[in-house]
Amino acid sequence: MTELKRVAIVGSARIPFARGGTAYAEETNLSLLGTTLAGLADKYGLKGEKVDEVVAGAVINHSRDFNIAREALLDAGLSPRTPGTTLQIACGTSLQAALMLAGKIASGQIESGIAAGSDTVSDSPIVFGPKFQHRLLNANAAKTTGDKLKAFKGFNFGELSPVAPSVNEPRTGLSMGQHCELMAKEWHIPRQAQDALAVASHRHAAEAYDEGFHDDLLVPCAGLLKDNNVRPDANLEKMATLKPAFDKQSGEGTLTAGNSTPLTDGAASVLLASEEWARARGLPILAYLTTGRVAGNDFAHGEGLLMAPTIAVSEMLQRAGLGFADIDYFELHEAFAAQVLATLKAWNDPAYCRDVLGREAVLGEIDPGKINVKGSSLAYGHPFAATGARILGLTAKLLSGQAGKRALISVCTAGGMGVAALVESAA
């Protein structure tokens, strides 16, 4: 049996994240991802070099984005001999990409890989109804001008009504925010607790900037030098003035624009490798990606759209023989403050742990001082496919130089899924 190799996290690079419609209003997924990969290539001397595989993706896709991973790596200046695979698992895309590459590295199939993701809500595709689409396709296929005109016979302007971009769940018709409102009500998550978590996220992110933590992680893009959603002045008083964003009628809505992630544009990437590959090139090893887990739940029948990470983390820790006491840092993606708080409550709920997680005892409480110590998605923003790589890169740097430390990553996704990973320090 082949002995598994350790999977080194060499490092990461990402562009600053921007609120939708701001700094990257004229950019595309391809340009954002290409800029990010170019920054990673510059940082680690990979221009013109062959990497064994790049796995990347985007949640909001145009038909023009033909295998965006391959096109972006070519734009970034990696060797044309580097293959690219495009992947999509909603908000878990780039973390799942890292886990897939890690499996190949660990088993010796490849020696190096880049996991990445990009998303831009500023360049969302506009889709027309099927009748008008068919006319356009027929006109495009027509050989003569007359035949092209025939494709529009009987045309009426009602056919031009575009189908607006939507992130509503196909099986429920509800948005992620509406689903999370249901979770907040089920788990009795108060508004003030959500606002407090959001304020802490902004404060930690601002402190990370002040101490220079992000200096070597960010690649300038379109004139933007830092994330433009971080609010150093965020406070509970300001948060309390915001109105509910997803439940505006009942008077019981608790999710607001302040305690939910904004629609965001951005891209992020992480370089993984075997120890031998990294050392042969004189590259650093910040940490090791040791294991991961992906899970799904029956959200369409009431299990909570964003609760699947509870299952992924539970199964991952069970297989690794670990508990919360063995974890030094928890990097929990903050899609919504309520999602994080509901997850934490579920892990400490005997009935939930027994009935959903199949555990005889609760996973337990987590010290708030160990959670998202450098801030997370509420502050930085959440370009869907890029978030996993952002968190993985941040986690690796956080662990760098700390002996014997371990971090847990958890990302909720659309479609009722969760992606989790464990990262250990290299020192």
Phi, psi and omega in degrees: 000133181292131178285132182288141177271155173283143183257110183274138169263106182288318180164187185213168173206143176211158172277158174301145177274145184228140175300143182306139177079012180249248190299328185253026183302331182258005182267168177236168175304319182295316181292322179294314181292319178298319178296318180296313180294325176296320177297319177295318180296318177296318185296324185243020174064041184257002180299126181077358182265152177271123168257143188298326177194142170246126175241121184210168179190177177218149179275318179266105188247142167263155175296337180287344184278075181281112183042070187299331179297315181292315182295320181293321180292327176291318176299329184281349178093011172289161180301139175301345177279000176275118179281154179231134179239128179266130186230151174211120170221054178053224187292348178266010189307303187284335174287320175298321177301318179295320180293322178295315178295321180299321178298321179290321178293314182300323182273357177086007178291322177223167180249342183209155178194154177240126174256134184206166176203154180215146172206143175221117174281346180287343181237044181291139179290139175257124185249135176265163179299159186299327182295314180290324177300317180296323177299315181297318180295318179294320179295322180293326182278343183295145184270329184242163178298322179298317179293326177296319180292326179298332180298339182255014178297131181079010181298141170226152188294344177296335180291342184280353182302115182284154173268115184295145175302143183216143174247017178293145179290126182302328185276346182233338184077002180262148175283168178299320179296320178295320176297318182292329174300319178297321177295318180299321179289318181297319184264005177055055179268112184286155180301316185297323178295322177295314180297321180296320178295321179295317178298317179297321179298313179295319181295315180295320179295317179297320178295321178298320176296315183298326181272001177082015183301325185269358189305319183259008179261335189263139175247118181303145180211130176051036177084357181268131184251341180209161179304133185260014177255346182293129182242095179299336183265011180300137179209165184296326180298314179293319180300322184292342181277347184281142182272155176305140185259336187241335175236089187266352189255323190285341186081003181243006180293140181237346180274129181234177176295337182277326180257018173236152178289144177280159171295127194225147172252143177168175179207151181211156182212154179222136178260121178247153181195165168287158178300320183296317181297316181294314184291327178297336180255007179067028181266152181286161169238107184280323184194179178237135172271112191261326180194171179199175181201142175239138181220162175226163176223176183266065184296330182293345179238035166097006183280353178097109187308320188254022181262356181300330176302332177299323180286314182300314181294316180300312181295320180296313181294323179297315180292329181274352181070034184236163174228179181300330180295341181271359184253132181266328180225141177240117178254095184255114180304128183262070174302315174216146176302322181297327180295315179298314183293323176293320178298312180299321180292321181295319180296343180248014182257117184302317182294317180295315181296326179285309190278326183260316184267349179068031182254144178283334180229161180290153172292327173110183179272158177241133177299120180304334179290351178259358188259124172047056187291343176251017184084166179212210196296330178299328179269310186284334187101173188217080169286109198322297186287345184271341189299318181301316179292322177301313183293318180296317178295317178297317182297317179299317179293322179300320182279342185303127177084357178256119184283136171067027181258154181222141180233147178246132178246137178222129181229124174273153181222161171299161180079010178068048179230163176217144179237131181230156180208155173244137180232135180239149181292154182268342184288000000 
